[in-house]
Amino acid sequence: MKDFKEQIASILVQVINMDKEEIEKSIEVPKDEKMGDYAFPCFRLAKTFGKAPNLIAEELKNKIELQNTDIEKVENQGAYINFTLKKEVLAKEVIEEITNKKENYGKQEIGKGQTILVEYSSPNIAKPFHIGHLRTTLIGRALYNIYKTLGYNTIGINHLGDYGTQFGKMIEGYKRWGNEYNLEENPIEKLTDIYVRINALCKEDESVLDVCRDNFKKLEEGDEYCTNLWKKFRDLSLKEFYRIYDLLDISFDSLNGEAFYSDKTDEVIEILEKTGKLVESEGARIIDLEEQKMPPCIVCKSNGSTIYATRDLAAILYRTRTYDFDKCLYVVAYEQNLHFKQIFEVAKLLGIKEKCQKGLEHISYGMVHLKSGKMSTREGNVIKVEELLQEAIERVRKIIEEKNPELTEEEKDDIAKKVGIGAVIYNDLAGSRIKDEIFDWDIILNFNGETGPYIQYTYVRTNSVLKKVQYVPELLEVKLENILDEEAYKVLKLLYTYPETIRNVAEKNEPSILSRYLIELAKTYSSFYNENKIITEEKDIQNARVYLTYLTNQVLKNGAHLLGIEMPEKM
């Protein structure tokens, strides 16, 4: 498909002494349609030209040649040079590209030959999978899908929180009260109760905390009783987690959690010892990061046991050797900002490839809070994801029962599941990932306005049109002049920018860019639908409008799939 930004940059580079790539990056899409399709701001040229930006724009506009280009006209608006494309050229490009690629429209090969690891979800075993874990799971899955569609060899890693002092606590709690619980029913709920009880006891009596720490040390040393209990907790937890992953239709390429790296930490310590940077401090062993203006990174506790930083370093070493990655993305809440800065700095001492060092990236996101404040498993105040998803499904089903009672039970179940889960997914991915989120049932399940169900409803509307006419015209039957009116052309322009939108998501690791795009496409198509009669006696006009509907249908489905949202066929 033609790259109009690149073409405009090629035109501008003839009249501006500036790098073509820099020109292309500076080209914008005006908010006002009357300002053309693309605009180049001249503010940065003021110093070079020694003139006001608006005078520069006027001068450069007069130098531009449009012969043998796809530009209809060029004009200047204030400090901008504005370009208007030949409508029929853009329309032809979009229509042919989507027609040829269909569900593959948007797929690209810019990542060919490169490997990206995406670590996401990573719940703690023996604890509930709550809405805080949902954010990393949904952001990570969206990024995984985006990078894959851009041609990268993408590996999804669920780095389970299945090791650490908390398991020393769980073991101690189970020793004391295990016979009070039947773990065959609601095991996570029971284990959470044990965890809350043992934490409360640790607060009352510090000697209990020392026993818990000793339990973890035994687990590290392979104590049979502790290891068997740990395996039991892990197996029960994974069974529960996969009920949620199945609901969300999520799978992973690797389930190597913290425990997998427990026998690989000795090598990390040996390598760090050889650098001379691993020193003792108050009984613990640390890497001093004062020069980097950070607190020290603890590698071993005073009792000799490792911490999650040690295991993260072992994971980096393992992943560089196993995958030779170009990027390794950690989708983890911003609370861990310091932790990742520390381990990325210490990783430089492990002797790994420079490209792997540079490829380590923390994709932070905001926390999820309840209206009453922060969630805490220790305090027992969390909202469990499975309950949230089931609640969303049930609420949607009630709406369907009221509005479409004629549907079969199977249809109602299918729509309720797709719309309910879609609402939850979109809610999590709609805003900037770095912003904190206040959990509110009324907002998350509000199906009006800019929501997942609105995108799904627009898709169903396009389906309804296609079913009503019972055909999709052949490309040769589509006369472009019939979809170059203002409303139709807005849809075409948005369809054209879909591949670029996907690239922008990857560039900023920001799924909300795609979420907002899909809302904009849904709203723009709805305006076209409301302004134009699609089924009409004039066959040429009907063919063109039906085809635009078909193209929109395809792109809405493609984009929603990348976010993990399934489209119902009816609503």
N, C-alpha and C positions, 0 to 999 in steps of 0.2 A: 504494500500500500504506500502511496506517495506520502512523503514527510514534508508537509507544508512549512513547518518551522524551519527545517533544514534549507528548503528552497528560498525562504525569505532571508535567512542568514547569508546564503550565497549571493543574493542580490545586494544586501547591505555591505558585505565585505568589499564590494567593488568601490564603495564610496566612503567607507570608514576604515581607518588604519587600526584595526582591532582584530584579535583572534576570532576566527569564525565560531569556534565552540563557545566562547564567551558571549558572542552576539546571540547565539541560539538560546543559551541559558537565560538571557535577559528578556527574551520575547515573551510577552504576556497575552492573555486573552481578556479583552475589555469586558467589563461588567455590563456596559450598555451596548446592545446589539447595533445601535446606530453608529457606533465608533469603529465598525468593521469587525473582522474575524480575529486579527492579531494586531498587536501594537508593540513598538520598540520605544522604550523611554530614553530620552537624551540627556538626562540629568548628569550622568557620570562623564559626559563629554565636555561639560562646561569648562573645566580647567584646561583641557587640551586645546579646545577651540578659542578659549578666551571670550566666550559669548554667552548670552542667556540661552537656556535650553530650548525655549520656543523658537528662537532665531535659528538655532542649529537644526531643529526639526524641519523648519521651512526650507533652509538651504539644502539639506540632504534630500528632501523630498523632490526637489527640482532636478536633482542629478540622477535620480533612479530611472532606469530603463526597464520597461515591462514586456518588451518583445520576447516571444517564445517562453513565456512564463504562464503559470496558472493564476496569476493575480489579475483581478478585474480592474481595480483602481488602487491608487495610493494617495493619501492626503495627510496633512498634519493637523492635529488637534492639540493646541497648546504645546507642551514639551514632548509630545508623542508623534511618531510616524505610524500611521494606521494603514493596514492592508486589508482589502476586501477580496476574497477569493471568487473565482468563477464558480457559481453555485453548482452548475451541472457537472463540473469536474469533481468536486467533493462528493456529490451524490453518487456519481458513477463509481468512484473509488470505494466508498462505504458499502454500497449494494453488492458489488462484485466480490469484495473481500469476505463479507459475512456469508454470502451465498456459497462461496467456495469452501470456507472453513467451518461454518456452522458451530458445533459445540467446541471446536478448536479455535474459534475467533478469540483473540487475546493471547493465545500461546505464542511464545517467542523463544529465540535461541541465544539471548544475550548472556546467559549463564553457562553455555555449553563448555564442558571441560572443567567446570569449577564445582567444588563441593561445599555445601553449607550445612552445618549442624544446627538444629533448632531444639534447644532444651526447654521443655514446657510441661505444665501440669504439676508434676512432682509433689503429689500429696504425701503427708506423713502417714505411715501405716499405724494402725491401732487408734486412729483419730478420724473424726467425721470429715467427709469431703464437703467443705462448706463453700459459700459463695465467694470467699477470697480466692479459693483454688480455681473457681470457675473463670475468673478473669485471665489468669495465666493460660488456662486450658484453651479458651476461645481465641485469645490474641495469638497464642503460639500456633494453634491449628490454622488460623487464617494466614499467618506469615509462611508456614510450611507450604500451604497450597499455592500461595502467591509465588514463592521462589521456585516451586516445582513447575508452575506454568510458564515461568520465564526461562526454563531450560536448565536450571541448576540441578546437580545431583544432590537431592535434599534428604537429609536423615533426621527423622523425628525421634527425640530421646526423652523418655519419661524417667528423670533422675529421682527415683523414689526416695523419700526421707525414711529410710529403713534402718538407720543406725544412730548411735549417739546416746548421751546420758538419759534421754527420755525413756529409752528402752530398759535402762537400769532401773528406772522408776516403775515402769510397767511390770517388770519381772518381780520387783519387791511387792508391788500392790497385789499381783496375782498370788504370790506366796502367802500373803496375809488373808486375802479375801476371795480367792479364786473359787473356793467351794460354794460360795454364795450365788454364783452366776452360772447360767446355762448359755454357753457361747454358741450353741447351735442355732439359737434364735436371736436376731438383731445383734450380732457380735460386736459391731462397731459401737453401738449404743452402750453395751455392757463394758467394753474396754474403756470407753470414754469416761464412764462412771468411776471405774477403777482409777483412771488417770487423775480425775478431779479429786478423788479421795486421798490418793497418795501425795498429790501436790499440797493439799491442805495440811497433811501430817508433816510434810517436809518443812512447811512454814512454821509449824508449832515446835518441831524438834529437829535441830540441825544434824543431830547424829544419824537420823533416818536418811537424810540427804547423803551423808557420807557412805552409808550402806548401799544406797542406790548407785553412787559413783563406783563403788567396788563391784557391784553387779555388772556394770558395763565393762569394767576392766576384765572381769571373768569372761564375759561374752567375747571380747577381743581375743582373749587367750584360748578360746575354743571350748570352754566349760560345757560339758554335755547337757546339763539341765538347762542352763541359760540359753544355749543354742537351740535346743528343741522347742523351748517356749517361744523364742524369737521367730522361728520358722512357722509355728502355729499362728502367731499374731499376723505374720506377713501373708500367709495363705488365706486366712479369713478376710483380711483387708482387701487383697487383690480381687477376691470373689465379689466383694461389695462394690469396689471401685468400677469393676467392669460392667456392672448393671448400669452405672451412670454413663460410662464410655459408650456402651451399646445404644443407650437412649440418644446420645449426641452424635452417634455414628463416627466415633473417633478411634483410631488405632495408632500404634507406635512402631517404629522400626527397632527400637531398643528399650528394654526395661531395666537396664543396668543402673541400679540406685547406689546409694552411699556404701552399702555393705559390699558391693562388688569390688570396690576399690580398697577395702580394709587391708587386704594382704599386699597391696601395691604401695602402701605409704612408706614402708621401710626404704625403698629405693629413692623416694623423694627426699627423705631425711638424709640419706647417704650423699646424694647429689648436692644438697644444700650445705652439708658439713664440709664438703670439698671446696666450696666457694669461700669458706672462712666467714661467711655472713651469719651463720646460725649460732646464736650465742645464748647463754643462760641469763635469765632474769627472774628473780624471786622464785627459783626452783623450776620455772617453765623454760621452754626453749623457744626463742623468738627470732624473727628477722626484723632488725631495726629499720624503720622507714621514716626516720626523722628528716632526712634530706628531702624526701618526697612530701614532707609536711603532713604525714599521716601517723596515727598511732602504730605501735609495732604489730606485726602479724604473728599471732601465737601459732606455733606448729605442733608443739607437744605440751600437755598439761604437766603440772608438777608430779602427778602420780604416774606419768609415762604414757597415759592414754592420748590418742589423737583427737582432733576436733574436726568439724566439717570443713574447715579451711584446708587441712592436710589432705582430706579426701578429695576436695575440689582440685587441688594441685595434682593429685594422682590421676584424677579424671582427665585433666588437660594433657598430661604426659601420655596417657593411654590413647586419647583421641587423636593426638597428633600422629602417633605411630600407626594407629589403625585406619584413620580416614585421610590423613594428610590434608586437612581441611583448609579452605580459603577463608571461611568465616565460621565462628562458633558463637551463636546467639543464645544468651541466657535470658529467658522471659521470666523475670522475677521482680517482685514489688520493690519500689524505690527505698524501702526500709533497709535493703541490703546494698545500697550504693557504696558505702565505705568498704564492706566486705569484698565486693568485686574489684574495687580500685586496688585493694591490698593484694588480692591473689593474682591479679593481672600483672602487678608490679613484681611480685615474687616469682611468677612464671618465667620472667626474663632470665632468671638464674638457673632454669632447668635445662638450658642448652637446646631448646626447641627451635625449629625454623623461624626465621624472621616473619615470614608471611603468616604463620600460625599465631605468633605473638600479636601481630597487628590485627589479626582477624577476630580476636577475643572481644566480644561486645555485650554489654549489659543492656538489655531492652527493658527498661524499668517501666512500671505502671503504678497508678495511684491505688491507694488502699480502698477497700469496701468497708464502710462503717454502718452500723445500725443507727436509727434515730437516737437511741439511748447512749451511743458512744461506740468505742472500739470492741470488736469481737475477740474472744479469747477461749480457746479450748480448755485451758486450765480452770477458767471460771464457769465453763459450761454454757456460755451464751453465744451460740452460733446458729446460723440458718443453713440447714443442710441442703445441698444441691438437688438430691433426689426428691425431697419434699417440695422444693421450689418448682422443679420441672413437672411433677405430677399435679401440683396445684394449678400451674399454668394450663396444662392439658385439660383438666377438669373444668376450669373457668371457660375456656374456649368451647368445650363441648356443650355447656349450658347455653351459650349464645347460639350455637348451631341448632340445638334442639328447638329454640324459640323461633329462629328465622328460617330454617330449612328443615322442617320436620319430615318432609317427603324423602329425604336422603336415607339410604340404607344404613344399618348400624355399622357396617364395615366402612362405609364412606365417612360417616361421622367420626369414627375412631381415627381414620387416616388424616382427615383434615384437622381434627383437634390436636393430634400429635405434632403435625408439621407446623401449624400456626402457633400453637402454644410454645413449642421449643424455639421456633423462629423468632417469636417476640422476645424471649429471654436472650437469645444470641445477639439479636440486633441491638437490644438495650445496652449490652455490654460493649459492643463495638461501635456504637454511634458517635460517642464523644472521644476527644483526645485521650489516648491511653494514660497519659501522665496525670490526669486529673483524678482526684479522689471522688469516690462515688458514695452517696448516701443511699442505702438500700430502702426502697419504698415500694410496697406491693402495688399501690395505686398507679405509680409511674411505670413500673416494669410491665404491667399487664394492661396498660392503656392502649387500645387498638386504634385510636384516632391520631391524625397528624403524622409526624415523621417517625414511623415505626416499621418494624419488620412486616407486620400484617398488611400495612399499606402497600408495600412493594409486592407482597404476595397477591393482594387483591388486584393490583394493576396487571400482574401477570395473568391472573385468572380472567380478567377482562379481555386481554389480547387473545387468550384461548377461546373465549366465548365467541369473539368475532370470527376466528378461523373456523370454528365448528359450525357457525351459522352459515357461512358461505360455502363450507365443505370443500374448499380447494385453496391451494397456494399457487398463484400464477407462475408460469415459467418466466425466467429473467427477460427473455426476448419480448414478453408481453407487457413489460413495464415501461411506460413512457415517462421519462424523468420530469418533463415539464409539468406533470400533474402532482408532483410532490416537492415543488420548489417555492410554495407559498410560505409565509412567515412561520406559521406553527409547525409545518412539516419539516422545514429546513432546520429549525431549532433541534428537533429530534435527530435529524441526520448528523448535525454537528456533534451532538452528544455521543451518538453511536461511534462516530469517528474517533473521539478522544478516549474510548474505552481502553485500548492497548497502552496508551500513554498513562492513563490513570493507574493501571497495574504497576507500571514502572515506578511511578511516584510513590506508591505504597511501599515498594521494596527500598527505594532510595531513603525514605524516612522511617521505615519500619512502623508504619502508621495505618492500620486497617481502617480507621475511620474515614480515610480519604475515599476508599471504595464504598463504604456505607453511605456517605453523603452523595457520592456519584449516583448510586442506585436510586436514592430518594429523588434526586434531581431528574433522572431519566423518567421515573414513574410519574412525577408531577408534570413534566413536559409532554409526555405522551398523553396524559389525561387531558391537558389543555388542547392538544391536537384533536383528540377524540371528541371533546365537547364542542369544538368549533367546526368540525367537519363531519358530514354524513358519509360514513364509510361504505355502507351498502346502498348503492344508487343504481339508477337505470343506465347511467353512462358507464359502460363497461371499462373503458380506458382509465377513467378516474377511479373506479372501484378497484381495478387491478393494482394501480399504484398505491392506493391507501391500504389495501389489504397486505401488500408486500411490505410496506413500512411497519405495519402491525406485526407481521411475521418476524421482521428483523429485530424489533423491540423485544418481542417475546423471547427470542434466542439470547439476546444480550442480558436481559434481566435474569434469565435462568443461569447463564454462565457466571455472572457476577455473584449472584446469591450463593451458588455452589462453592465459590472460593471462600466465602465467609462461613460456610457450613450450614446454610439455610436451605432446606428442601422446599420445593414449590408444589403446592397442591394443584390438582387439575381443575378443581372447582371449589367454591367457598359458599 
